[in-house]
Amino acid sequence: MSLRSIGASIMRRIRCFAVGGFKIINGLPEMGKGPMSNEKDLGTRDEASLPQPTRAGRIETCMELIRQAMRCLENNDEQCVTRLIEELIKANCHNGYVVGKETVDKVKDVIHELWLRSNNECRCRLLRMLRDLGISKKWVKSALATNTEKLKRWLIKCDIDWEGKATMGNVVKEIEGLLRRLGWSETLMCEELFKFIGIDVDAFKRHGIVPCVWLNGLESLDDLRRPYWLGLRASDLVVRELDDKIRLELKTTNTIDAVFFAKILNTVKTPSLTIEWRWMPTAKYVSKSIALSYYVYLSVGAWTWPIELSVDELKRILDGFSDEELAEYIAGEIDGDGMVWYNEDSRAVYVKITTCKNCPKRFILDVLKEVIAERFGIVENIDHFETVDALVFGGEKAVKLLRRIAKYIHHPLRRLRAELILAYYEGRIDDDKFEELYNIMKYELGGLDVKRNNALEALTRAAPQTHTHGI
């Protein structure tokens, strides 16, 4: 290092602390005074950084790093403190599950003290480092004893783009890009899903029906202003408004939805995933199941639809849609709370949209019934069951509705049933072949069915990384 570089480094360290509140009374520490300036202390730091096999050992490591960082603070050594904060993070000393709240609080104290004593330039450098180390903004707010708005102003001032899971999302995209070059694709993912639930995709292809057609048009859903998203919001999609962002979440225990929800939400942003046990006391064949929750965080302005709908507002929005936009909205409803099926006893096709009984979104059925009758001339009644109400279209009315909305349905099984039904009613397959192919898709009644309660296994089977085995 040149003398000019050494001098610049020294002046930068002085400037950071002097402006931030430190009083440099005796100048920089002399050699031998600072905790990082001799071989003995360097050896101690290296030894303390080694991973320990027990929690007590990890806590001891963290406490030693914290003591060193405090000595660096006493000696006005910003570079030393920053380096030790990085070591603390890499040693997981910020993780309460690993070292406990008391240790985490001491780490936050070090960061807060450095923040108070630093100038703007050093604060920006600290924020960038914490972001690059993968620390959440929530954790940083706690460490700096600040709020969302103040931290946001600092990020703008420092020109820092901090999108929470964005870094992870970019990594996932890079991995997927590599896997595509190794042969993975969405179609392979789709076919693996169908194979898992016992559907022979080649049997459908031989009759001109493409099982993975639900993937077509997904790229257009990167625009949350599409009516499909309002339809999905009226059914399965949970939208929550937080302080400075919007959270979109889809949760399921269902085999098919595990892949479908991941793919549909990924059109907007790479989703995060949580996995939890869900107790199911009312289910016949399983007492508990694994639930997958996919979620993304977006800026408040990204979601343009009302979060809470009223009767008049929904009617106004639907009346303002074109026929195609209304069809797309209905498809979003069906992908969430809908069904498409064929009844062998009555030899009739049905399309159903359900809501909970006597709940806030029950009015949706009344509005839909009215609007579909006015716009498409399809008049049907609402059926009442023990726990749900349902708008049910049967026979030719169901087929008429499917002709309008099928191209916007993206749920893999519902879209495949719709394609099969339309192929039959258009005369492209005969009675025997229709019933043979439909039977492949039927749920097993009176027993366990692989299409239920296997969300996690379906996801792992269809995920990109499962197609790299043997490469």
C-alpha positions, 0 to 999 in steps of 0.5 A: 500500500502506498503512503498516500493510500495509508494516509487516506485511510487514516484520515477517513477513519478520523473523519468518520468518528470525529464528525459522528461524535467522537472527540479525538483527544490524543489522536490515533492509538499508538502501536500496541495500544489498540486491541487489534494491533499486536500478535497476541490480540490477533491470535485471540481474535482468530481463535475466538472466530472458530466455530464452537460445537455447543451453544455455550461455546458459540456464546463465548465466541460472540462475547469475545468478539463483542468485547473486542469491538467495544475496545475498538470503539474506545480507541476510535477505530471505526474500521476495526469495529466494522470488521468485528461486526461483520465477524459477529454476523458471520458467526450468527451472533445476531441470531437469537435462536442460536445464541439467545436474546441477551447476546443479540442485544449486545451485538445491537448495542455495538452497532447502535454505538457505532451508528451514534458516533459515525458521520453520514459517510460511515453510516451509509457504509455500515448500512450497505454492509448489513444489507450485503450480509443478508440482515433484515431491515426489521433487525436493523431498525431494532439495532439502530433504535429507529422506525421504518420512515427514518430508516427509509430516509437513510436508505434514500440518502445513501442510495441503497436498494434494500428489498428484503428477499430480493437478493435471494430472488436474484440467486434463485433466478440465476440457479434456474437459468443454469438449470434450464441449460441443463434441461429443466423447464416449466413443462418438465415441472408440470409433467412431473407434477401430473406424473406424481398424481397419476396422470399420463400426459401422453394419453391426453397429448395423443388426442390433441389435449396439452396438459401443460397448457395452463402455463401459457399466458402466465407471463402477462400476470406480471402486471397486478392490474390484470383482472385475474388478480382481483378474482384470485383476491376474492378467493384464495389470495390474502392481501395485507397492507403493512406500514410501508408495503403490501404482502401477498400470500397464498397458502395450501396443503394441496398437492397441485396448489403447491406447484401452482401457487408457487408458479403464479406468485412467481410471475410477480416476484420470487416468493418466500416460503414457510412450512408448518404443520396444520392440524386438521381435526375435521378431515376424514383421512389425515389428522395433520398435514404440512401447509406451505405459505408463499408470500411476497412483499411489494410497495404499497402502490403495486397493488391497485385493487381495493383490499377490502371490497364492498357490494357496490364497489365490486359491482362497479368494477365488474360492470366496467370490465370488458367481456374478456376482462370479466372472463379473466376475473371469473377464471381467477375466482375459479382458480381459487375457490372454484371447481370444474367437474363432470358428473357421471350419473347425470352425464352433465358438466358443472362449474362451481364457485364457492364462498364460506357461509355468512362470512364477509365475502359471501356477497361476491356470489350475488354480484357474480350471479347478477353480472354473469346473467347480464353480460353473458346471458347465463342464469343460474342459482346459488346452492346452499350447503351446510358450511358453504354457499355455491354459484353452480352452473350446470350442463350447457350453461357450464359449457358456455361459461367454460368456452369464455373463460377456459383460456384464462384458467391456470390451475393445472387440474381445472384447466385440464378438465376444462380442455377435456370437456371442451374437446368432447363438446366440440366433437374432437373425442368420443364418449368412451375416450372422454370418460377414460381420460376423465377417470384419470383425473378423478379424486378417489372417494372414500380413501386417501388420494395423492392429490390431497395433503401432499403439498411439500412432497409435490413441491420437492418432486417438481422443483427445478433442483430435482431434475439435475440428478445424475448430471 
